[in-house]
Amino acid sequence: IGERGLYDASAQSAAVAAGTERGTSMLADAGEELIPNTFVVVNYSKFVSNEVAALAVKNSAYSIAATKGAFKEPLEKAADILYNKTKEGYSVWTTAYLYQLVWNDSTSAVFYQSLWMDDSNIDPAKKEAFDNTNLFQLKLLGFQKASAFISGMGKNAQNENMIIKNATLKSIDAVYAKLQRKFEPFRTKTPLVSGVPIGAKIGMKEGLEGGDKYEVLEQTADAEGKISYKRKGVISVDKKKIWDNRFAAGEELLDENGEPMKPENDLEYTIFKGGKNYYPGMLIRQIN
């Protein structure tokens, strides 16, 4: 937690801390500000054969065609073509339930009084109490759904497991992006890695789209170590320079037909437009 507090410190908050009696140690304490921003996401994925939906559409089209007289045969033929085109493969439906840790003054007080210890004060009784406590609770913020479509196995039918895995991950990435858009506490907040050009290491995996707007926040710490954020401006995603970060190192990503995919670009991060005088370490948070 202390390391995270230091990681989140901006240049300005570090300067403020350096001028206080406690110095930079208060920046480590700022990590506690992150505890309420602890989330658990439970994903439920359902794998459905595309043939089920395709057959239902075909039967419905046949029923309609039966009432169209001379148009019956061409409508049935069109239904057959559509059925044969869409019956292969799977659809992966993922529902993601978003929970947030309940952390308030009373929880914090009990934690530090009865459960907290560090390397200088090892207490086996507190360790056992921590392992068995029911002090910590999660609250349900809500859920979202997303899907990924696999039209067929193509030339890579032997890689069926990998194709299904990639489709599952794709649906999870999509549903996480929806959760971030709907629930403000879960929205992306990430540091800038570059000021000129304005850049951050989020991209297609997080569902970025051209024109998405982010506020730029400068983190400050007062003399008591209290962290606050001040908006310094608004930037938007450059639609032509969105980082393709969907590819894990050493892994091959297959498309919906089972064909190998390649990154759409070789960018190292996403480029944003708007404003100036931003520097690495400032935080950005999505606002639309």
VENRADA-V306711 format. One record per backbone hydrogen bond with DSSP energy under -1.0 kcal/mol. CO is the residue of the C=O (numbers start at 0). NH is the residue of the N-H. Records with the same first field share a line. If there is no record, write none. Layout:
BEGIN
CO=NH, NH
END
This chain:
BEGIN
0=4
1=5
2=6
3=7
9=13
10=14
11=15
12=16
13=17
16=19
21=24
22=25
23=26
24=28
25=29
27=30
28=31
29=32
30=33
31=34
33=36
37=100
39=98
41=96
43=94
45=92
47=90
48=51
49=53
50=54
51=55
52=56
53=57
54=58
55=59
56=60
57=61
58=62
59=63
60=64
61=65
63=66
64=67
67=70
68=71
70=74
71=75
72=76
73=77
74=78
75=79
76=80
77=81
78=82
79=83
80=84
81=85
82=86
88=49
89=149
90=47
91=147
92=45
93=145
94=43
95=143
96=41
97=140, 141
98=39
99=138
103=107
104=108
105=109
106=110
107=111
108=112
109=113
110=114, 115
117=120
122=126
123=127
124=128
125=129
126=130
127=131
136=101
138=99
141=97
143=95
145=93
147=91
152=155
155=158
156=159
158=162
159=163
160=164
161=165
162=166
163=167
164=168
165=169
166=170
167=171
168=172
169=173
170=174
171=175
172=176
173=177
174=178
175=179
176=180
177=181
178=182
182=185
183=186
187=285
189=283
191=280
193=198
197=271
198=192, 193
199=201, 269
202=207
203=206
208=211
211=236
212=286
213=234
214=284
215=231
216=282
217=229
219=227
221=224
225=221
227=219
229=217
232=215
234=213
235=272
236=210
237=240
240=270
242=203, 244
247=250
252=260
254=257
255=151
258=254
269=199
270=237
272=235
278=281
281=191
282=216
283=189
284=214
END
